[in-house]
């Protein structure tokens, strides 16, 4: 039962270009979405988040877009840098459903940014 | 910068043995979580813990699992009788007392190998 899906296991992008990572979800109760980045031998590191009341959130080179009707979100990285090479996890939670914030993760997309 | 720490980094055990995975959350955080990632799979929520009791748990978190905050700093995950399928990376996370959407900070993980 994949409530959060990342259908692209990997993505390769040239340095300086845009990286677009996609995520779909099925649970209509999700109202808070996050992206985490993970390097090998480290835990996931929070990158950026978006509430369901917004459709866009921007933080420096990172922008997350949310399309609630399509149950789809995407992470844009512009410009991409070699240091961005990592596994990116999309995650979701029911922030207003009495949950304590437990996160439901996708399988991740491995981004490789080539110099 | 404060961080979540986990010990050991790698634990090897025989099937049927008990293991205890240890975590030291960020000092002023009040909400604690355990997640796991089986190799090649997504990160999965196991349990959340607040005010010395379990807040939520997933179907993975059966009677073989237990959590404890034995003192003011440690947060432990015990697996009573390990099975081969318990082999995974186990991540501890913590967040502040604020809203459920506050960032969860993850530790580097403990790799559990059950032989």
Interface residues (C-beta under 8 A of the other chain):
Chain A: X4 X32 X36 X41 X42 X43 X44 X45 X46 X49 X51 X89 X91 X93 X95 X99 X100 X101 X102 X103 X104 X105 X106 X107 X108
Chain B: X4 X31 X33 X35 X41 X42 X43 X44 X45 X48 X50 X55 X56 X58 X91 X93 X95 X99 X100 X101 X102 X103 X104 X105 X106 X107 X108 X109
